Each structure stands twice: as C-alpha cells, then as structure tokens.
C-alpha cells in the first residue's frame, strides 16, 4: 500500500440536532467546534440532522423533518 494516502482516524462526537443525542466514535471528519465529553476530554463536534435516536425506523414514530423548508414549498406549489 502507498504511504501517506490514507486519512487519519480520530475520535469525534456526533450530535443529532433534532433529539440532542450524542455519541463518541472514530471518524476522518473534522470540525472547528468542540465539545467536552463525559470522560473530561474535548473532541471535535459534528452536527447531524438524523441518527438512530430520531430516525422513524428506529423510534417507531413518524416525524416530518423539514430542514430546508421543502414541505412548505411543496404545500405552496400544490395548494391551488
């Protein structure tokens, strides 16, 4: 394998913004934001729109997640 072409894995915290659920895992993603984790260390914070804590398949609840105003645009367009 070629040296120097693989990304570095580091521990990061992913936060589901809809349910405020957080989990620590390893990833190649980075962020300018950081958060203090339960172990007292600071880790980069990556905010995500959906995770297993808010996905309808895992929760059994159906929620309309309108992050970009798509539902409102659809209703305005086809309300005629």
N, C-alpha and C positions, 0 to 999 in steps of 0.2 A: 504494500500500500504506500501511496505517496505521503510524505510527511508534510504537515502544515496545512492540509486542505480540509481537515475535519473541524467543525465548530467545537468550542469549549462548552461543556455542560456545567451549569452551576445551579444552586438551589434558588428557587424563586417562589413567591407566594402569588397564587391566583385568587382573585376576589370576584365573586359573582355579584354584580351591582344591583340585581333585582332582588336577591334574597340575603345579601350581606354574608354569604357563606364564603369561607376562605380555606384554602388548603395549600400545603407546602409540598413541592415536588421539584424535580430537576428538569431544566429546560435550557435551550440555547437562546431563548428570548431575553432581552434586557429591557430595562426601564429606567427613567430618570427618577421616578417615585420610589420610595422605600417604606417599609413598614416594620415595626418591631414585632417579632413573633413570640410565641409562648416560651421559648427557650431563652429569651433575652437578647438574641441576635437580631440584627437588621438584615432584611432581604429585599431585593427588588420586588416591586408590586406591579402585577399585570392585571388590569381590569378586563373582565369578560362579561358579555351580555347574558349568557346562559350556561348553566352547568347541570350536574345531576341533581342539585338542590332545587332548581327551578324548571327543569325540563318536564313537560307533561307526561312523557313516557315513564319517568321515574317517580313523579309525585302523584300521578293519577288525577291531577286537576288540569283542566284546560284553561289557559290564560292567553289572552291576546297580548302579545308583546310587540308594541309599536315603537320601535326605536327611531325610525326615520319619518314618522307621520304618514306611512303608507296606507294605513287603514282610513284615515281622514281623507286623503286624496282619492282613494277608491270610492268612498261614500259620496264625495262631492261630484265626482265624474259621472257616476251612475245613478244619482238621485233623481234625474229627470224622468 
